[in-house]
């Protein structure tokens, strides 16, 4: 099943306009959320290549003065949120061995082949501007069904590469005019050969991502970046 990139983009644009103003982000620890758990995990497409980094940097410059300083997350397309990795899950948002095993089973059953995505136009959620991602081959849609079958509240999923986080509350009409003035250039085509299990430091907003493992569409295997990492989940997977 292929996505309709224009309709997804148009929905995001309409939702942004309806929000009325942007949501400011603040740089602080969020202990009420992470409860002392150090890292949060997610599945994502790694699109951290020079052309995409350049496009993100250009968008950051275009939105100078609007964004929270210190955003250091590498270009990626989030597919599904996992939770806090642990071999002994006790909270609803913990991510343990059974959850990981079920996701790996779903990836094996899906049988995805390498595919292309296209990254281009500048758009925004109320909290964060992004570069829109088109999914002409339907690869992202399939991975979403496998890794995140139950969509979170807040509307349809919009594939995107986050540019940064808004630092203040501004009228969305003003921001939209600024977004429309961005010279995006031709869409950037990225070849996707696998999906990455990533994590970030929970106390740090916008901190860098670390790749824990990569699932290859060619070998159908999960390769851990550190052989000690599977022990976090209590099993050798």
C-alpha positions in Angstrom: 0.0 0.0 0.0 1.4 3.4 -1.0 0.9 6.6 0.9 -0.5 9.8 -0.6 2.3 12.3 0.3 0.3 15.4 -0.7 -2.6 14.5 1.5 -0.4 13.7 4.5 1.4 17.0 4.0 -1.8 18.9 3.6 -3.3 17.4 6.7 -0.2 18.4 8.7 -0.4 21.9 7.3 -4.1 22.2 8.2 -3.5 20.9 11.7 -0.7 23.4 12.2 -2.9 26.3 11.1 -5.7 25.1 13.4 -3.4 25.1 16.4 -3.3 28.9 16.4 0.1 29.2 18.0 3.3 27.2 18.4 4.0 25.3 21.6 7.2 26.4 23.4 9.6 23.7 24.6 11.7 24.1 27.7 15.1 22.7 28.5 14.8 20.8 31.7 14.9 17.3 33.2 11.5 15.5 33.2 11.9 13.1 36.3 8.1 12.7 36.5 8.3 10.9 33.1 11.5 8.9 33.2 11.5 8.1 36.9 15.2 7.8 36.9 15.4 5.4 34.0 18.3 6.5 31.9 17.4 6.0 28.3 14.4 5.8 26.0 14.3 3.5 22.9 12.6 3.9 19.5 12.6 2.4 16.0 13.6 4.8 13.3 15.0 5.1 9.8 18.6 6.4 9.8 18.7 9.2 7.2 21.8 10.9 8.6 23.6 11.5 5.3 25.3 14.7 4.2 22.5 15.9 1.9 19.9 15.6 4.6 22.2 17.1 7.2 22.7 20.1 4.9 18.9 20.4 4.3 18.2 20.3 8.1 20.9 22.9 8.7 19.5 25.2 6.0 16.0 24.9 7.6 17.5 25.7 11.1 19.2 28.8 9.7 15.9 29.8 8.0 14.1 29.6 11.3 16.8 31.3 13.3 15.5 32.8 16.5 12.5 30.4 16.6 14.2 27.2 17.8 15.3 26.0 21.2 19.1 26.0 21.4 21.0 22.8 21.7 18.9 20.4 19.6 21.5 17.7 18.6 19.3 14.8 17.4 20.6 13.3 14.1 18.3 13.2 11.0 16.0 10.2 11.4 12.4 9.2 10.7 10.7 7.8 13.8 8.6 4.7 13.1 7.5 3.7 16.6 8.3 4.5 20.2 9.4 1.5 22.3 9.9 2.7 25.9 12.6 2.4 28.5 14.9 -0.7 27.9 14.9 -3.2 30.7 15.1 -6.9 31.3 12.5 -6.6 34.0 9.6 -4.5 32.8 7.4 -3.1 35.6 5.9 0.0 34.2 3.6 0.3 31.1 6.3 2.3 29.3 9.1 -0.2 30.0 10.5 -2.0 26.9 11.4 -5.6 27.7 12.4 -8.9 26.1 8.9 -9.9 25.1 8.1 -6.6 23.4 11.4 -6.7 21.4 10.9 -10.3 20.4 7.4 -9.5 19.1 8.7 -6.6 17.1 11.5 -8.8 15.6 8.9 -11.5 14.7 6.8 -8.8 13.0 9.8 -7.5 11.0 10.6 -11.1 9.8 7.0 -11.7 8.8 6.8 -8.4 6.9 9.7 -9.3 4.6 10.5 -5.7 3.6 13.0 -5.1 0.8 15.2 -2.0 0.5 13.1 1.0 -0.7 13.5 4.7 -1.3 12.0 7.7 0.5 12.0 11.3 -0.5 12.7 14.2 1.9 11.8 17.8 1.0 9.3 20.4 1.9 9.4 22.3 5.2 6.3 22.0 7.4 5.6 21.9 11.1 3.8 20.4 14.0 2.7 22.8 16.7 5.9 21.9 18.8 8.5 21.3 16.1 9.2 22.1 12.4 10.2 19.3 10.1 11.1 18.2 6.6 8.3 16.2 5.1 9.1 12.6 4.0 7.3 11.0 1.1 6.9 7.2 1.0 6.3 6.4 -2.7 7.0 2.6 -2.3 4.9 2.2 0.9 7.9 0.9 2.9 7.4 3.2 5.8 3.7 2.4 6.0 4.5 -1.4 6.2 7.1 -0.9 8.9 4.6 1.2 10.9 2.1 -1.5 10.8 4.7 -4.0 12.0 6.3 -1.9 14.7 3.5 0.4 15.9 0.2 -1.3 15.0 -1.7 0.8 17.5 -1.4 4.5 16.5 -0.9 6.9 19.4 -3.5 9.7 19.9 -3.1 12.9 18.1 -4.0 12.2 14.5 -2.5 10.3 11.6 1.1 9.5 11.5 3.2 11.9 9.5 6.7 10.7 8.3 9.1 13.5 9.0 12.7 14.6 9.8 12.6 16.9 12.8 14.5 20.2 12.3 14.3 21.4 15.9 11.9 22.4 18.7 10.1 25.7 19.0 11.4 27.9 21.8 8.4 30.2 22.0 4.7 30.6 21.3 4.1 32.4 18.0 1.1 32.6 15.7 1.1 29.7 13.4 0.0 32.0 10.5 3.3 33.9 10.9 5.3 30.7 11.1 3.6 29.2 8.1 4.5 32.2 5.9 8.1 31.7 7.0 7.9 27.9 6.2 6.5 28.7 2.8 9.4 31.0 2.0 11.9 28.3 2.5 13.7 27.2 -0.7 13.6 23.5 -0.2 15.0 22.6 -3.7 14.5 19.2 -5.3 13.4 16.3 -3.0 16.3 14.3 -1.6 16.0 10.6 -2.3 17.4 8.2 0.4 17.8 4.5 0.0 16.6 2.6 3.1 18.3 -0.8 3.6 17.1 -1.5 7.2 15.6 -0.1 10.3 17.5 1.0 13.4 16.7 0.5 17.1 17.9 3.8 18.7 17.9 5.4 22.1 18.4 8.8 23.7 19.2 10.1 27.2 15.8 10.5 28.9 16.8 13.6 31.0 18.1 15.6 28.0 15.6 17.2 25.6 16.8 17.0 22.0 19.9 15.1 22.9 21.8 12.9 20.3 20.6 9.5 19.3 22.7 6.3 19.8 22.1 3.3 17.5 21.7 0.2 19.6 21.1 -2.3 16.7 20.1 -2.5 13.1 17.7 -4.9 11.4 18.9 -5.5 7.8 16.2 -6.0 5.1 18.7 -8.1 3.2 20.0 -10.5 5.8 16.8 -10.4 8.0 19.1 -10.2 11.1 19.4 -7.8 14.0 23.0 -6.7 14.4 23.8 -5.2 17.8 26.4 -2.4 17.9 27.7 -3.6 21.2 27.6 -7.3 22.0 26.8 -6.5 25.6 23.6 -4.7 24.7 21.3 -7.7 24.4 21.9 -8.4 28.1 19.9 -5.2 28.9 16.8 -7.1 27.6 17.7 -10.2 29.6 18.2 -12.4 26.6 20.5 -13.0 23.6 18.3 -11.9 20.7 
